Amino acid sequence: MPYLFLAFAVLAETIGTTALQASQQFTRMVPTAITVVAYAAAFYLLGIALKYFPVGIAYAIWSGLGIVFIAVIGLAVFGQKLDLPAILGMGMILAGILVIHLFSNTSPH
């Protein structure tokens, strides 16, 4: 169950960041409203996840997955391309998340 709260926090953060880009610096009302609501939900859900995870672990997973998801959405929706060093760096972020999940005793299993 703790991972569910964290997963929904990542999803809400990803929606919020996508809407932030679409808001065009808060000049479009609907994406701006989505940004505010999604970030509020993300922080609320992250707060619940912090009952189960140490803050460093939760934030590493939350921000790391958010970075990767936003990069994919940036490419698919906004046409923002990444170069090889950016892709390799994001691969290392994912590898770090896997190491935490699979081998760390500070993460709930």
Secondary structure, DSSP 8 states (H G I E B T S, - for coil): -HHHHHHHHHHHHHHHHHHHHHTTTTTSHHHHHHHHHHHHHHHHHHHHHTTTS-HHHHHHHHHHHHHHHHHHHHHHHH-----HHHHHHHHHHHHHHHHHHHH-TTS--
